């Protein structure tokens, strides 16, 4: 590989974070800020889960790292790394991350962007009387990348965090999915202002709307009278690992029975997903209800199905592969900044085309300099 190509490859990740403001005073800068950030990201990709592990990775891979970053004064100590990372403004880090995330993978029209929250269970700090951080993340389901996140103080504050996250994202042509916490008129308006569609779950926090949708589908599925609007229907089933699931989706564009329809920006349909599961001979059954700007039952069913990708492909991977819930990183802004580095690592692994699991990719990155180079710096 030519030096020209190597230099070109470093631009993506380094340029993404080069605008971050250094929180240190000038006389204390023995190590460049960008060197510390790139070192930390490479270490997290290679399995590091704390500050000492990052410093140890740097010492072991110093020659490899010097192909990409200067390291004029060697590898920073783990105390230096934590002091710097814990003081970086999370908003600035998020802004850089979002610009980078949306540049590494093209987001096409019809992309389902799932938004959901997750608590890092061990990020609480009893000494400073700080609770565990709760992050609201956006996940591009088809592209398979994290688009960004916003910190809240608790799950109950997701309502205020979601519009902030939406405002930072480029969503034109996308379909935004949210659970019942995000089923708010202001959030629906924000999504349509971004030239995007929405599929919002409806539960008891919108009691009148929820009751009206339940009543509509109960009546529509049992009455013998001709429907006012055509009731669209589609069905699919899954089998695997001793589980059989059948899903039936229904959609109607008849909104006359709903309360305060005009409060919901561009609302065009209501939908119900009916799921029946058989596991080891035992069955469960549930119905879930939605409002949407879409008018195709197949499109709504696909968006609802894609929404769960944020649980399986993002939250579960962060917990199990990156051990986020076990992390006791708590100093300053370190919890959210370290979480961001995990998501950088996840996006880079998703971009790497081999069929290995994320766990195996991470292990291979720890062992192989050439593979790590391919993951981190390949265009």
C-alpha positions in Angstrom: 0.0 0.0 0.0 1.4 3.4 -1.0 2.2 6.2 1.4 -0.2 8.4 -0.6 -3.1 5.9 0.1 -2.2 5.6 3.8 -2.2 9.4 4.2 -5.6 9.6 2.4 -7.1 7.0 4.6 -6.3 8.8 7.9 -8.4 11.8 6.9 -11.8 10.4 7.7 -11.5 9.7 11.4 -8.9 12.4 12.2 -10.7 15.1 10.3 -13.9 14.2 12.1 -12.5 15.2 15.5 -9.9 17.8 14.7 -12.2 20.7 15.5 -12.7 19.6 19.1 -11.6 22.3 21.6 -8.7 21.3 23.9 -9.7 21.9 27.5 -6.1 22.1 28.8 -4.0 25.2 29.3 -1.2 25.5 26.8 1.7 24.8 29.1 0.2 21.4 30.1 -0.1 20.0 26.6 2.6 17.3 26.4 0.4 15.2 24.1 -1.8 16.4 21.2 -5.5 16.2 21.8 -6.1 14.4 18.5 -3.4 11.9 19.3 -5.3 11.0 22.6 -8.6 10.7 20.9 -7.4 8.5 18.0 -5.3 6.4 20.4 -8.4 5.9 22.6 -10.7 4.9 19.7 -8.1 2.4 18.3 -7.8 0.9 21.8 -11.5 0.6 22.3 -11.8 -1.1 18.9 -9.1 -3.5 20.0 -10.9 -4.5 23.2 -9.9 -1.8 25.8 -12.6 -1.1 28.3 -10.9 1.4 30.6 -8.1 4.0 30.8 -5.3 1.7 31.9 -6.1 -0.7 29.0 -6.0 2.2 26.6 -2.5 3.3 27.8 -1.3 -0.4 27.7 -2.6 -0.7 24.1 -0.7 2.4 23.2 2.6 1.1 24.7 2.2 -2.3 22.9 1.2 -0.7 19.6 3.3 2.4 19.6 5.1 1.7 16.3 1.8 1.0 14.6 0.1 4.1 16.0 3.0 6.3 14.8 1.9 5.6 11.2 -1.2 7.6 11.9 -0.5 10.0 14.8 2.6 11.9 15.9 3.0 10.8 19.6 6.0 13.2 19.8 6.2 12.6 23.6 5.3 9.0 23.6 2.2 7.4 25.0 0.2 9.4 27.5 -0.4 7.9 30.9 -3.8 6.6 31.8 -4.2 9.5 34.2 -3.6 11.9 31.4 -6.0 10.1 29.1 -8.9 10.1 31.7 -8.2 13.8 32.6 -8.5 14.8 28.9 -11.4 12.6 27.8 -13.5 13.5 30.9 -13.2 17.2 30.2 -14.1 17.2 26.5 -17.5 18.9 25.9 -19.9 16.1 25.0 -22.0 18.3 22.7 -18.9 19.1 20.6 -18.0 15.4 20.5 -21.5 14.5 19.5 -21.6 17.1 16.7 -18.3 15.7 15.3 -19.6 12.1 15.6 -22.8 12.8 13.9 -21.1 14.5 10.9 -18.7 11.6 10.6 -21.4 8.9 11.0 -23.6 10.4 8.3 -20.6 10.6 6.0 -19.3 7.0 6.3 -22.6 5.4 5.2 -25.1 6.8 2.7 -28.6 7.1 4.1 -31.1 6.5 1.4 -34.8 7.6 1.1 -37.0 5.3 3.2 -34.2 4.6 5.7 -35.8 3.7 9.1 -34.2 5.8 11.8 -35.1 4.2 15.2 -34.8 6.4 18.3 -34.7 4.9 21.7 -33.0 5.3 25.1 -30.7 3.2 27.2 -29.3 3.5 30.7 -25.6 2.8 31.5 -26.3 1.0 34.7 -23.0 1.4 36.5 -22.3 5.0 35.5 -23.8 6.4 38.7 -21.5 8.2 41.1 -22.6 8.0 44.8 -19.9 10.3 46.0 -21.1 13.2 43.8 -24.7 12.0 44.2 -25.0 11.5 40.4 -27.4 8.9 38.9 -26.6 6.6 36.0 -26.5 8.4 32.7 -29.3 7.7 30.2 -28.5 8.1 26.5 -31.1 8.6 23.7 -29.6 7.2 20.5 -30.6 7.2 16.8 -30.0 4.0 14.7 -30.2 3.8 10.9 -31.6 0.3 10.6 -30.8 -0.5 7.0 -27.4 1.1 7.0 -26.6 -0.5 10.3 -24.9 2.5 11.9 -25.4 4.7 14.9 -26.2 8.3 13.9 -25.8 10.0 17.3 -26.9 10.3 20.9 -28.0 12.8 23.5 -27.6 12.4 27.2 -30.5 12.8 29.6 -30.6 12.7 33.4 -33.2 10.0 33.5 -35.5 8.0 31.2 -38.4 10.3 32.1 -36.4 13.1 30.4 -36.4 11.4 27.0 -39.3 13.7 25.9 -37.0 16.7 26.0 -33.9 14.9 24.6 -35.6 13.5 21.5 -36.3 16.9 19.8 -32.7 17.9 20.6 -31.4 14.7 18.9 -33.8 15.1 15.9 -32.7 18.7 15.4 -29.1 17.5 15.0 -29.8 14.8 12.4 -30.3 15.0 8.6 -33.6 13.1 8.2 -35.1 14.1 4.8 -36.8 11.1 3.2 -36.3 8.9 6.3 -38.9 7.2 8.5 -38.5 7.9 12.2 -39.8 5.3 14.6 -40.3 5.9 18.4 -41.8 4.0 21.3 -44.7 5.5 23.3 -42.5 7.9 25.2 -41.9 9.8 22.0 -45.5 9.9 21.0 -45.9 13.6 21.5 -47.5 16.2 19.1 -44.4 18.5 19.3 -42.1 15.5 18.4 -44.4 14.6 15.4 -44.2 18.2 14.2 -40.4 18.3 14.6 -40.1 15.1 12.4 -42.3 16.4 9.6 -40.4 19.8 9.7 -37.3 17.7 8.9 -39.1 16.4 5.8 -39.4 12.9 7.3 -42.2 10.4 8.0 -43.0 8.9 11.4 -44.3 5.8 12.9 -45.1 6.4 16.6 -46.2 3.8 19.1 -49.3 4.7 21.1 -49.9 3.5 24.6 -51.5 4.8 27.8 -49.6 8.0 28.0 -52.0 9.2 25.2 -55.1 7.7 26.8 -57.8 9.2 24.5 -55.9 8.4 21.4 -55.0 5.0 22.5 -58.6 4.1 23.4 -59.9 5.4 20.1 -57.5 3.4 18.1 -58.2 0.2 20.1 -62.0 0.8 19.6 -61.6 1.4 15.9 -59.7 -1.9 15.2 -61.9 -3.9 17.5 -64.9 -2.7 15.6 -63.3 -2.9 12.2 -62.3 -6.6 12.7 -65.6 -7.8 14.2 -68.3 -5.8 12.4 -70.2 -7.1 9.4 -70.9 -3.6 8.0 -68.9 -2.3 5.0 -65.8 -0.4 6.2 -65.8 3.4 5.8 -62.1 3.1 4.7 -60.4 0.1 3.3 -58.6 -1.9 6.0 -55.2 -2.8 4.6 -53.7 -6.1 5.9 -50.4 -8.0 5.6 -49.0 -11.0 7.4 -45.6 -12.7 8.0 -44.2 -15.4 10.1 -40.8 -16.4 11.5 -39.4 -19.7 12.8 -36.1 -20.4 14.6 -34.5 -21.5 17.8 -37.7 -23.3 19.0 -39.8 -20.2 18.4 -42.6 -19.6 16.0 -44.0 -16.1 15.5 -46.9 -14.8 13.4 -47.4 -11.1 12.8 -50.5 -9.6 11.3 -50.5 -5.9 10.5 -53.6 -3.7 9.8 -53.7 -0.1 8.7 -56.5 2.4 8.1 -56.5 5.9 6.8 -59.9 6.6 8.4 -59.2 9.1 11.2 -62.7 10.4 11.8 -63.0 8.6 15.2 -59.8 9.9 16.6 -59.7 12.9 19.0 -57.8 16.1 18.1 -56.5 14.7 14.8 -55.3 18.2 13.7 -52.8 18.3 16.6 -50.7 15.6 14.9 -48.7 16.9 12.1 -49.4 15.3 8.7 -51.1 12.3 10.4 -52.5 10.0 7.7 -53.1 6.6 9.2 -53.5 4.4 12.3 -52.1 0.9 12.5 -52.2 -2.2 14.7 -49.6 -5.0 14.8 -50.9 -8.3 16.2 -48.3 -10.8 17.3 -48.7 -14.4 18.3 -45.7 -16.5 19.5 -45.2 -20.1 20.3 -42.2 -21.0 22.4 -41.8 -24.6 23.7 -45.5 -25.2 23.3 -46.6 -22.1 25.1 -48.2 -19.2 23.3 -48.4 -15.5 23.9 -50.4 -12.8 22.1 -50.3 -9.1 22.0 -51.5 -6.1 20.0 -49.6 -2.8 19.6 -50.9 0.4 18.1 -49.4 3.2 16.0 -50.0 6.5 14.3 -48.2 7.3 11.1 -47.7 9.6 8.1 -47.4 6.5 5.9 -50.4 5.1 4.1 -49.0 1.6 3.2 -49.5 -1.3 5.7 -46.4 -3.0 4.4 -44.3 0.1 4.9 -45.5 0.5 8.5 -45.0 -3.2 9.3 -41.5 -3.0 7.9 -40.7 0.1 10.0 -42.0 -1.4 13.2 -39.9 -4.5 12.6 -36.9 -2.4 11.8 -37.3 -0.4 15.0 -36.2 -3.3 17.1 -32.8 -3.2 15.4 -31.8 -0.5 17.8 -32.3 -3.0 20.6 -30.6 -6.0 18.9 -27.9 -4.3 16.9 -27.0 -1.3 19.1 -28.0 -1.7 22.8 -27.5 -5.4 23.0 -24.1 -5.2 21.3 -23.0 -2.3 23.5 -24.0 -4.3 26.6 -22.7 -7.8 25.6 -19.7 -7.1 23.3 -18.5 -3.8 24.7 -19.7 -4.5 28.3 -21.2 -1.0 28.6 -23.4 -1.9 31.5 -20.4 -3.2 33.5 -18.4 -0.1 33.0 -17.6 2.0 36.1 -16.3 5.0 34.2 -17.8 7.9 36.0 -15.5 11.0 36.0 -16.8 14.2 34.5 -17.9 13.8 30.9 -16.1 10.5 30.6 -19.2 8.2 30.6 -20.9 9.8 27.6 -17.6 10.3 25.8 -16.5 6.7 26.3 -19.9 5.6 25.1 -19.4 7.7 22.0 -16.1 5.9 21.3 -17.8 2.6 21.6 -20.3 3.7 19.0 -17.5 4.9 16.7 -16.0 1.4 17.1 -19.3 -0.2 16.4 -19.9 1.9 13.2 -16.4 1.0 11.9 -17.0 -2.7 12.5 -20.4 -2.5 10.7 -18.6 -0.8 7.8 -16.0 -3.5 7.6 -17.5 -6.1 5.1 -16.5 -9.4 6.5 -19.2 -11.7 8.0 -17.6 -12.1 11.4 -19.6 -11.2 14.5 -18.7 -7.9 16.2 -17.2 -9.8 19.1 -14.9 -11.7 16.7 -14.0 -8.6 14.8 -13.0 -6.9 18.0 -10.8 -9.9 19.0 -9.2 -9.9 15.5 -8.5 -6.2 15.7 -6.7 -6.8 19.0 -4.5 -9.4 17.4 -3.9 -8.1 13.9 -2.4 -4.7 13.0 -3.4 -5.1 9.3 -7.0 -5.9 10.2 -7.2 -3.0 12.7 -5.8 -0.8 10.0 -8.5 -2.0 7.6 -11.2 -1.3 10.2 -10.1 2.1 11.4 -8.5 3.8 8.4 -9.9 2.2 5.2 -12.1 4.4 3.1 
